[in-house]
Amino acid sequence: MRFGITVTKKIGDAVVRNRMKRRFRALLRDLLPEHGLAGNDHVLIGREGGVERDFALLREELLAALSRAAAGKGDPPRRRPGPKK
């Protein structure tokens, strides 16, 4: 299974962004083999406050998100920005 991680510069400097990416990679290595969706790409987006968040809480939230996705209850597709009326 493939995964992608994105953390923008809004989150913090390089040290903070790299720490968040390391935490995400550790979560994905642990959870994807058992709970990931076969044939799908998994993308994690770092948000503000993610570095300070408890690792166990991040793990629970990722498990919940993977179970929602497996049940077909993922987030709805985002609307593309179109011309303003």
Biopython code that builds the backbone (N, CA, C, O; Angstrom):
import numpy as np
from Bio.PDB.StructureBuilder import StructureBuilder

atoms = [
    (1, "MET", "N", (0.840, -1.174, 0.000)),
    (1, "MET", "CA", (0.000, 0.000, 0.000)),
    (1, "MET", "C", (0.887, 1.240, 0.000)),
    (1, "MET", "O", (1.930, 1.290, 0.651)),
    (2, "ARG", "N", (0.444, 2.213, -0.736)),
    (2, "ARG", "CA", (1.204, 3.450, -0.833)),
    (2, "ARG", "C", (0.594, 4.506, 0.075)),
    (2, "ARG", "O", (-0.602, 4.492, 0.368)),
    (3, "PHE", "N", (1.454, 5.423, 0.512)),
    (3, "PHE", "CA", (0.952, 6.530, 1.310)),
    (3, "PHE", "C", (1.723, 7.794, 0.977)),
    (3, "PHE", "O", (2.850, 7.753, 0.484)),
    (4, "GLY", "N", (1.083, 8.912, 1.262)),
    (4, "GLY", "CA", (1.705, 10.212, 1.077)),
    (4, "GLY", "C", (1.491, 11.047, 2.322)),
    (4, "GLY", "O", (0.496, 10.892, 3.029)),
    (5, "ILE", "N", (2.431, 11.929, 2.577)),
    (5, "ILE", "CA", (2.352, 12.805, 3.740)),
    (5, "ILE", "C", (2.642, 14.213, 3.259)),
    (5, "ILE", "O", (3.601, 14.441, 2.522)),
    (6, "THR", "N", (1.814, 15.152, 3.678)),
    (6, "THR", "CA", (2.064, 16.545, 3.343)),
    (6, "THR", "C", (1.901, 17.401, 4.596)),
    (6, "THR", "O", (0.931, 17.274, 5.343)),
    (7, "VAL", "N", (2.873, 18.268, 4.796)),
    (7, "VAL", "CA", (2.851, 19.200, 5.926)),
    (7, "VAL", "C", (3.340, 20.542, 5.384)),
    (7, "VAL", "O", (4.478, 20.649, 4.926)),
    (8, "THR", "N", (2.491, 21.556, 5.432)),
    (8, "THR", "CA", (2.849, 22.844, 4.844)),
    (8, "THR", "C", (3.712, 23.679, 5.786)),
    (8, "THR", "O", (3.840, 23.377, 6.973)),
    (9, "LYS", "N", (4.294, 24.724, 5.233)),
    (9, "LYS", "CA", (5.141, 25.620, 6.019)),
    (9, "LYS", "C", (4.355, 26.415, 7.047)),
    (9, "LYS", "O", (4.941, 26.991, 7.964)),
    (10, "LYS", "N", (3.037, 26.454, 6.909)),
    (10, "LYS", "CA", (2.201, 27.148, 7.897)),
    (10, "LYS", "C", (2.315, 26.492, 9.272)),
    (10, "LYS", "O", (2.115, 27.143, 10.297)),
    (11, "ILE", "N", (2.636, 25.212, 9.285)),
    (11, "ILE", "CA", (2.687, 24.442, 10.528)),
    (11, "ILE", "C", (3.868, 24.872, 11.393)),
    (11, "ILE", "O", (3.753, 24.938, 12.617)),
    (12, "GLY", "N", (4.994, 25.162, 10.761)),
    (12, "GLY", "CA", (6.176, 25.548, 11.523)),
    (12, "GLY", "C", (7.423, 25.428, 10.684)),
    (12, "GLY", "O", (7.361, 25.254, 9.467)),
    (13, "ASP", "N", (8.556, 25.523, 11.349)),
    (13, "ASP", "CA", (9.818, 25.428, 10.621)),
    (13, "ASP", "C", (10.111, 23.970, 10.247)),
    (13, "ASP", "O", (9.313, 23.073, 10.522)),
    (14, "ALA", "N", (11.253, 23.754, 9.623)),
    (14, "ALA", "CA", (11.585, 22.418, 9.110)),
    (14, "ALA", "C", (11.633, 21.368, 10.215)),
    (14, "ALA", "O", (11.238, 20.221, 10.002)),
    (15, "VAL", "N", (12.108, 21.752, 11.378)),
    (15, "VAL", "CA", (12.198, 20.794, 12.494)),
    (15, "VAL", "C", (10.811, 20.298, 12.880)),
    (15, "VAL", "O", (10.610, 19.100, 13.084)),
    (16, "VAL", "N", (9.864, 21.211, 12.981)),
    (16, "VAL", "CA", (8.492, 20.851, 13.363)),
    (16, "VAL", "C", (7.851, 20.009, 12.268)),
    (16, "VAL", "O", (7.215, 18.996, 12.561)),
    (17, "ARG", "N", (8.009, 20.413, 11.011)),
    (17, "ARG", "CA", (7.403, 19.658, 9.909)),
    (17, "ARG", "C", (7.988, 18.254, 9.823)),
    (17, "ARG", "O", (7.248, 17.294, 9.610)),
    (18, "ASN", "N", (9.285, 18.119, 9.985)),
    (18, "ASN", "CA", (9.913, 16.791, 9.918)),
    (18, "ASN", "C", (9.483, 15.910, 11.083)),
    (18, "ASN", "O", (9.312, 14.702, 10.920)),
    (19, "ARG", "N", (9.310, 16.506, 12.252)),
    (19, "ARG", "CA", (8.842, 15.721, 13.405)),
    (19, "ARG", "C", (7.445, 15.174, 13.144)),
    (19, "ARG", "O", (7.155, 14.017, 13.450)),
    (20, "MET", "N", (6.581, 16.015, 12.575)),
    (20, "MET", "CA", (5.229, 15.580, 12.265)),
    (20, "MET", "C", (5.255, 14.453, 11.228)),
    (20, "MET", "O", (4.512, 13.479, 11.350)),
    (21, "LYS", "N", (6.099, 14.582, 10.222)),
    (21, "LYS", "CA", (6.202, 13.530, 9.198)),
    (21, "LYS", "C", (6.698, 12.223, 9.802)),
    (21, "LYS", "O", (6.213, 11.151, 9.440)),
    (22, "ARG", "N", (7.660, 12.301, 10.721)),
    (22, "ARG", "CA", (8.153, 11.080, 11.375)),
    (22, "ARG", "C", (7.049, 10.403, 12.176)),
    (22, "ARG", "O", (6.935, 9.177, 12.170)),
    (23, "ARG", "N", (6.236, 11.200, 12.866)),
    (23, "ARG", "CA", (5.126, 10.627, 13.634)),
    (23, "ARG", "C", (4.126, 9.951, 12.706)),
    (23, "ARG", "O", (3.645, 8.856, 12.998)),
    (24, "PHE", "N", (3.812, 10.604, 11.584)),
    (24, "PHE", "CA", (2.887, 10.016, 10.609)),
    (24, "PHE", "C", (3.441, 8.714, 10.041)),
    (24, "PHE", "O", (2.713, 7.728, 9.930)),
    (25, "ARG", "N", (4.719, 8.704, 9.683)),
    (25, "ARG", "CA", (5.312, 7.474, 9.127)),
    (25, "ARG", "C", (5.258, 6.329, 10.132)),
    (25, "ARG", "O", (4.985, 5.188, 9.761)),
    (26, "ALA", "N", (5.518, 6.630, 11.404)),
    (26, "ALA", "CA", (5.457, 5.589, 12.442)),
    (26, "ALA", "C", (4.030, 5.036, 12.554)),
    (26, "ALA", "O", (3.840, 3.825, 12.673)),
    (27, "LEU", "N", (3.041, 5.916, 12.517)),
    (27, "LEU", "CA", (1.650, 5.465, 12.572)),
    (27, "LEU", "C", (1.308, 4.597, 11.369)),
    (27, "LEU", "O", (0.691, 3.541, 11.514)),
    (28, "LEU", "N", (1.705, 5.038, 10.194)),
    (28, "LEU", "CA", (1.362, 4.301, 8.983)),
    (28, "LEU", "C", (2.047, 2.945, 8.928)),
    (28, "LEU", "O", (1.436, 1.960, 8.514)),
    (29, "ARG", "N", (3.315, 2.883, 9.343)),
    (29, "ARG", "CA", (4.009, 1.583, 9.360)),
    (29, "ARG", "C", (3.306, 0.609, 10.296)),
    (29, "ARG", "O", (3.267, -0.593, 10.036)),
    (30, "ASP", "N", (2.761, 1.125, 11.371)),
    (30, "ASP", "CA", (2.098, 0.289, 12.368)),
    (30, "ASP", "C", (0.693, -0.142, 11.921)),
    (30, "ASP", "O", (0.314, -1.297, 12.115)),
    (31, "LEU", "N", (-0.077, 0.773, 11.329)),
    (31, "LEU", "CA", (-1.497, 0.518, 11.090)),
    (31, "LEU", "C", (-1.854, 0.086, 9.668)),
    (31, "LEU", "O", (-2.799, -0.682, 9.490)),
    (32, "LEU", "N", (-1.138, 0.549, 8.665)),
    (32, "LEU", "CA", (-1.551, 0.240, 7.294)),
    (32, "LEU", "C", (-1.541, -1.244, 6.947)),
    (32, "LEU", "O", (-2.472, -1.705, 6.288)),
    (33, "PRO", "N", (-0.540, -2.010, 7.355)),
    (33, "PRO", "CA", (-0.570, -3.422, 6.964)),
    (33, "PRO", "C", (-1.844, -4.149, 7.390)),
    (33, "PRO", "O", (-2.325, -5.029, 6.676)),
    (34, "GLU", "N", (-2.383, -3.792, 8.530)),
    (34, "GLU", "CA", (-3.566, -4.490, 9.039)),
    (34, "GLU", "C", (-4.873, -3.771, 8.709)),
    (34, "GLU", "O", (-5.883, -4.419, 8.432)),
    (35, "HIS", "N", (-4.860, -2.433, 8.739)),
    (35, "HIS", "CA", (-6.112, -1.678, 8.623)),
    (35, "HIS", "C", (-6.234, -0.868, 7.334)),
    (35, "HIS", "O", (-7.287, -0.286, 7.072)),
    (36, "GLY", "N", (-5.187, -0.823, 6.537)),
    (36, "GLY", "CA", (-5.227, -0.028, 5.314)),
    (36, "GLY", "C", (-6.136, -0.647, 4.262)),
    (36, "GLY", "O", (-6.490, -1.823, 4.345)),
    (37, "LEU", "N", (-6.507, 0.152, 3.280)),
    (37, "LEU", "CA", (-7.377, -0.303, 2.203)),
    (37, "LEU", "C", (-6.527, -0.739, 1.021)),
    (37, "LEU", "O", (-5.791, 0.067, 0.452)),
    (38, "ALA", "N", (-6.624, -1.994, 0.653)),
    (38, "ALA", "CA", (-5.835, -2.517, -0.452)),
    (38, "ALA", "C", (-6.222, -1.835, -1.753)),
    (38, "ALA", "O", (-7.403, -1.603, -2.013)),
    (39, "GLY", "N", (-5.231, -1.515, -2.563)),
    (39, "GLY", "CA", (-5.483, -0.906, -3.859)),
    (39, "GLY", "C", (-5.779, 0.579, -3.800)),
    (39, "GLY", "O", (-6.168, 1.173, -4.806)),
    (40, "ASN", "N", (-5.599, 1.192, -2.633)),
    (40, "ASN", "CA", (-5.851, 2.623, -2.473)),
    (40, "ASN", "C", (-4.587, 3.319, -1.987)),
    (40, "ASN", "O", (-3.729, 2.713, -1.344)),
    (41, "ASP", "N", (-4.495, 4.593, -2.307)),
    (41, "ASP", "CA", (-3.431, 5.423, -1.767)),
    (41, "ASP", "C", (-3.949, 6.087, -0.499)),
    (41, "ASP", "O", (-5.118, 6.465, -0.419)),
    (42, "HIS", "N", (-3.084, 6.224, 0.478)),
    (42, "HIS", "CA", (-3.440, 6.842, 1.744)),
    (42, "HIS", "C", (-2.637, 8.133, 1.875)),
    (42, "HIS", "O", (-1.415, 8.123, 1.725)),
    (43, "VAL", "N", (-3.315, 9.237, 2.153)),
    (43, "VAL", "CA", (-2.657, 10.540, 2.263)),
    (43, "VAL", "C", (-2.994, 11.161, 3.611)),
    (43, "VAL", "O", (-4.162, 11.289, 3.977)),
    (44, "LEU", "N", (-1.955, 11.541, 4.343)),
    (44, "LEU", "CA", (-2.137, 12.236, 5.616)),
    (44, "LEU", "C", (-1.704, 13.683, 5.440)),
    (44, "LEU", "O", (-0.660, 13.964, 4.850)),
    (45, "ILE", "N", (-2.510, 14.590, 5.953)),
    (45, "ILE", "CA", (-2.233, 16.015, 5.848)),
    (45, "ILE", "C", (-2.005, 16.551, 7.254)),
    (45, "ILE", "O", (-2.886, 16.467, 8.109)),
    (46, "GLY", "N", (-0.831, 17.094, 7.486)),
    (46, "GLY", "CA", (-0.502, 17.641, 8.797)),
    (46, "GLY", "C", (-1.230, 18.944, 9.047)),
    (46, "GLY", "O", (-1.210, 19.846, 8.209)),
    (47, "ARG", "N", (-1.858, 19.041, 10.174)),
    (47, "ARG", "CA", (-2.582, 20.247, 10.569)),
    (47, "ARG", "C", (-1.915, 20.858, 11.797)),
    (47, "ARG", "O", (-1.126, 20.211, 12.484)),
    (48, "GLU", "N", (-2.248, 22.103, 12.052)),
    (48, "GLU", "CA", (-1.679, 22.797, 13.196)),
    (48, "GLU", "C", (-2.061, 22.073, 14.486)),
    (48, "GLU", "O", (-3.204, 21.644, 14.646)),
    (49, "GLY", "N", (-1.125, 21.942, 15.385)),
    (49, "GLY", "CA", (-1.360, 21.275, 16.658)),
    (49, "GLY", "C", (-1.097, 19.784, 16.612)),
    (49, "GLY", "O", (-1.203, 19.117, 17.641)),
    (50, "GLY", "N", (-0.761, 19.243, 15.461)),
    (50, "GLY", "CA", (-0.528, 17.815, 15.339)),
    (50, "GLY", "C", (0.727, 17.338, 16.032)),
    (50, "GLY", "O", (0.796, 16.192, 16.474)),
    (51, "VAL", "N", (1.728, 18.210, 16.131)),
    (51, "VAL", "CA", (2.979, 17.823, 16.767)),
    (51, "VAL", "C", (2.794, 17.692, 18.273)),
    (51, "VAL", "O", (3.386, 16.811, 18.897)),
    (52, "GLU", "N", (1.984, 18.554, 18.853)),
    (52, "GLU", "CA", (1.774, 18.525, 20.298)),
    (52, "GLU", "C", (0.766, 17.459, 20.721)),
    (52, "GLU", "O", (0.670, 17.125, 21.902)),
    (53, "ARG", "N", (0.028, 16.937, 19.773)),
    (53, "ARG", "CA", (-1.041, 15.983, 20.077)),
    (53, "ARG", "C", (-0.464, 14.659, 20.588)),
    (53, "ARG", "O", (0.594, 14.218, 20.139)),
    (54, "ASP", "N", (-1.153, 14.053, 21.505)),
    (54, "ASP", "CA", (-0.737, 12.779, 22.075)),
    (54, "ASP", "C", (-0.700, 11.707, 20.981)),
    (54, "ASP", "O", (-1.628, 11.600, 20.179)),
    (55, "PHE", "N", (0.381, 10.914, 20.955)),
    (55, "PHE", "CA", (0.560, 9.915, 19.906)),
    (55, "PHE", "C", (-0.544, 8.866, 19.941)),
    (55, "PHE", "O", (-1.002, 8.422, 18.889)),
    (56, "ALA", "N", (-0.977, 8.466, 21.126)),
    (56, "ALA", "CA", (-2.055, 7.476, 21.240)),
    (56, "ALA", "C", (-3.359, 8.024, 20.662)),
    (56, "ALA", "O", (-4.124, 7.285, 20.043)),
    (57, "LEU", "N", (-3.611, 9.317, 20.865)),
    (57, "LEU", "CA", (-4.806, 9.943, 20.311)),
    (57, "LEU", "C", (-4.735, 9.989, 18.781)),
    (57, "LEU", "O", (-5.731, 9.735, 18.103)),
    (58, "LEU", "N", (-3.558, 10.314, 18.242)),
    (58, "LEU", "CA", (-3.382, 10.293, 16.789)),
    (58, "LEU", "C", (-3.654, 8.900, 16.229)),
    (58, "LEU", "O", (-4.276, 8.748, 15.177)),
    (59, "ARG", "N", (-3.179, 7.893, 16.945)),
    (59, "ARG", "CA", (-3.370, 6.505, 16.505)),
    (59, "ARG", "C", (-4.864, 6.156, 16.478)),
    (59, "ARG", "O", (-5.347, 5.555, 15.518)),
    (60, "GLU", "N", (-5.584, 6.532, 17.525)),
    (60, "GLU", "CA", (-7.026, 6.259, 17.585)),
    (60, "GLU", "C", (-7.767, 6.975, 16.466)),
    (60, "GLU", "O", (-8.671, 6.407, 15.852)),
    (61, "GLU", "N", (-7.388, 8.219, 16.199)),
    (61, "GLU", "CA", (-8.045, 8.985, 15.147)),
    (61, "GLU", "C", (-7.772, 8.395, 13.772)),
    (61, "GLU", "O", (-8.662, 8.366, 12.923)),
    (62, "LEU", "N", (-6.553, 7.927, 13.546)),
    (62, "LEU", "CA", (-6.240, 7.299, 12.259)),
    (62, "LEU", "C", (-7.002, 5.983, 12.109)),
    (62, "LEU", "O", (-7.505, 5.679, 11.027)),
    (63, "LEU", "N", (-7.090, 5.214, 13.167)),
    (63, "LEU", "CA", (-7.871, 3.970, 13.116)),
    (63, "LEU", "C", (-9.336, 4.259, 12.793)),
    (63, "LEU", "O", (-9.951, 3.553, 11.994)),
    (64, "ALA", "N", (-9.886, 5.291, 13.411)),
    (64, "ALA", "CA", (-11.280, 5.657, 13.151)),
    (64, "ALA", "C", (-11.457, 6.093, 11.702)),
    (64, "ALA", "O", (-12.441, 5.728, 11.059)),
    (65, "ALA", "N", (-10.514, 6.867, 11.187)),
    (65, "ALA", "CA", (-10.602, 7.328, 9.800)),
    (65, "ALA", "C", (-10.492, 6.156, 8.826)),
    (65, "ALA", "O", (-11.214, 6.111, 7.830)),
    (66, "LEU", "N", (-9.601, 5.214, 9.104)),
    (66, "LEU", "CA", (-9.465, 4.049, 8.226)),
    (66, "LEU", "C", (-10.719, 3.174, 8.261)),
    (66, "LEU", "O", (-11.127, 2.632, 7.234)),
    (67, "SER", "N", (-11.325, 3.037, 9.433)),
    (67, "SER", "CA", (-12.544, 2.221, 9.512)),
    (67, "SER", "C", (-13.706, 2.914, 8.800)),
    (67, "SER", "O", (-14.521, 2.248, 8.161)),
    (68, "ARG", "N", (-13.793, 4.255, 8.903)),
    (68, "ARG", "CA", (-14.829, 4.985, 8.166)),
    (68, "ARG", "C", (-14.627, 4.830, 6.663)),
    (68, "ARG", "O", (-15.589, 4.638, 5.919)),
    (69, "ALA", "N", (-13.381, 4.914, 6.220)),
    (69, "ALA", "CA", (-13.094, 4.769, 4.786)),
    (69, "ALA", "C", (-13.419, 3.357, 4.312)),
    (69, "ALA", "O", (-13.941, 3.177, 3.212)),
    (70, "ALA", "N", (-13.119, 2.365, 5.126)),
    (70, "ALA", "CA", (-13.416, 0.980, 4.747)),
    (70, "ALA", "C", (-14.916, 0.745, 4.637)),
    (70, "ALA", "O", (-15.366, -0.076, 3.837)),
    (71, "ALA", "N", (-15.689, 1.468, 5.444)),
    (71, "ALA", "CA", (-17.145, 1.334, 5.420)),
    (71, "ALA", "C", (-17.783, 2.221, 4.350)),
    (71, "ALA", "O", (-19.005, 2.232, 4.203)),
    (72, "GLY", "N", (-16.966, 2.962, 3.606)),
    (72, "GLY", "CA", (-17.490, 3.837, 2.567)),
    (72, "GLY", "C", (-18.055, 5.135, 3.104)),
    (72, "GLY", "O", (-18.836, 5.805, 2.429)),
    (73, "LYS", "N", (-17.667, 5.488, 4.308)),
    (73, "LYS", "CA", (-18.188, 6.699, 4.939)),
    (73, "LYS", "C", (-17.121, 7.775, 5.056)),
    (73, "LYS", "O", (-17.100, 8.527, 6.030)),
    (74, "GLY", "N", (-16.236, 7.854, 4.070)),
    (74, "GLY", "CA", (-15.176, 8.858, 4.091)),
    (74, "GLY", "C", (-15.726, 10.250, 3.876)),
    (74, "GLY", "O", (-16.928, 10.443, 3.698)),
    (75, "ASP", "N", (-14.841, 11.197, 3.896)),
    (75, "ASP", "CA", (-15.244, 12.577, 3.656)),
    (75, "ASP", "C", (-15.786, 12.720, 2.243)),
    (75, "ASP", "O", (-15.303, 12.047, 1.333)),
    (76, "PRO", "N", (-16.779, 13.583, 2.039)),
    (76, "PRO", "CA", (-17.314, 13.778, 0.688)),
    (76, "PRO", "C", (-16.277, 14.449, -0.205)),
    (76, "PRO", "O", (-15.392, 15.145, 0.293)),
    (77, "PRO", "N", (-16.375, 14.251, -1.507)),
    (77, "PRO", "CA", (-15.418, 14.903, -2.405)),
    (77, "PRO", "C", (-15.525, 16.416, -2.281)),
    (77, "PRO", "O", (-16.607, 16.966, -2.077)),
    (78, "ARG", "N", (-14.395, 17.068, -2.407)),
    (78, "ARG", "CA", (-14.393, 18.525, -2.315)),
    (78, "ARG", "C", (-14.820, 19.118, -3.645)),
    (78, "ARG", "O", (-14.529, 18.586, -4.716)),
    (79, "ARG", "N", (-15.525, 20.245, -3.540)),
    (79, "ARG", "CA", (-15.960, 20.914, -4.759)),
    (79, "ARG", "C", (-14.787, 21.628, -5.393)),
    (79, "ARG", "O", (-13.947, 22.208, -4.704)),
    (80, "ARG", "N", (-14.739, 21.581, -6.692)),
    (80, "ARG", "CA", (-13.692, 22.323, -7.396)),
    (80, "ARG", "C", (-14.111, 23.789, -7.451)),
    (80, "ARG", "O", (-15.283, 24.107, -7.649)),
    (81, "PRO", "N", (-13.136, 24.670, -7.272)),
    (81, "PRO", "CA", (-13.516, 26.084, -7.387)),
    (81, "PRO", "C", (-13.887, 26.410, -8.821)),
    (81, "PRO", "O", (-13.138, 26.113, -9.753)),
    (82, "GLY", "N", (-15.020, 27.008, -8.985)),
    (82, "GLY", "CA", (-15.499, 27.359, -10.320)),
    (82, "GLY", "C", (-15.633, 28.853, -10.461)),
    (82, "GLY", "O", (-15.295, 29.607, -9.549)),
    (83, "PRO", "N", (-16.108, 29.264, -11.566)),
    (83, "PRO", "CA", (-16.290, 30.721, -11.760)),
    (83, "PRO", "C", (-17.344, 31.253, -10.800)),
    (83, "PRO", "O", (-18.356, 30.606, -10.531)),
    (84, "LYS", "N", (-17.080, 32.430, -10.301)),
    (84, "LYS", "CA", (-18.015, 33.048, -9.364)),
    (84, "LYS", "C", (-19.193, 33.628, -10.143)),
    (84, "LYS", "O", (-19.038, 34.182, -11.231)),
    (85, "LYS", "N", (-20.356, 33.483, -9.556)),
    (85, "LYS", "CA", (-21.567, 33.972, -10.219)),
    (85, "LYS", "C", (-22.018, 35.274, -9.649)),
    (85, "LYS", "O", (-23.024, 35.827, -10.094)),
]
sb = StructureBuilder()
sb.init_structure("model")
sb.init_model(0)
sb.init_chain("A")
sb.init_seg("    ")
for serial, (resi, resn, name, xyz) in enumerate(atoms, 1):
    if name == "N":
        sb.init_residue(resn, " ", resi, " ")
    sb.init_atom(name, np.array(xyz, "f"), 0.0, 1.0, " ", f" {name:<3s}", serial, name[0])
structure = sb.get_structure()
